[in-house]
Amino acid sequence: MSHHLVDEDTARNMADALTYLGRVAIDAGYQSVVADILALRDKMQSIADAEDANRLRRANA
């Protein structure tokens, strides 16, 4: 898999997209997948937060 499409904001962008997808799923009545979507969103947000912390550490090193 090529990584040329991945940048430092990919995890945060994916978390944002999953937030939107969760809202759409709720609006469409797809309750059976909402919890899974939001769990994935939370994982991506955690990855994004960790990446931000690593960038900050490197910038302050």
C-alpha positions as a printed Julia matrix, in Angstrom:
61×3 Matrix{Float64}:
   0.0    0.0    0.0
   1.35   3.39  -0.94
   1.69   5.95   1.83
   1.86   9.01  -0.43
  -1.73   9.96   0.46
  -1.03   9.93   4.19
  -0.05  13.16   5.87
   0.26  14.28   9.47
  -3.46  15.07   9.68
  -4.77  11.79   8.28
  -5.86  10.31  11.62
  -7.66  13.52  12.6
  -9.33  13.74   9.18
 -10.45  10.14   9.49
 -11.87  10.83  12.97
 -13.78  13.81  11.56
 -15.11  11.69   8.71
 -16.25   8.99  11.14
 -18.03  11.65  13.22
 -19.93  12.68  10.12
 -20.62   9.07   9.15
 -21.98   8.4   12.65
 -24.36  11.35  12.32
 -25.53  10.13   8.92
 -26.04   6.62  10.29
 -28.14   8.0   13.15
 -30.22  10.12  10.79
 -30.73   7.16   8.45
 -31.81   4.91  11.31
 -28.84   2.55  11.08
 -28.59   2.19  14.85
 -26.92  -1.21  14.59
 -23.68   0.33  13.26
 -23.56   3.64  15.16
 -21.7    2.26  18.19
 -19.08   0.64  15.93
 -18.57   3.82  13.94
 -18.2    5.9   17.09
 -15.77   3.38  18.6
 -13.62   3.64  15.47
 -13.89   7.42  15.65
 -12.64   7.36  19.24
  -9.68   5.16  18.27
  -8.75   7.46  15.4
  -9.04  10.48  17.69
  -6.7    8.79  20.17
  -4.19   8.14  17.39
  -4.47  11.76  16.25
  -3.94  13.02  19.8
  -0.87  10.8   20.21
   0.54  12.01  16.9
  -0.02  15.63  17.95
   1.76  14.99  21.25
   4.69  13.38  19.43
   4.96  16.33  17.05
   4.93  18.75  19.96
   7.65  16.76  21.76
   9.8   16.74  18.62
   9.27  20.47  18.11
  10.34  21.18  21.68
  13.34  18.84  21.62
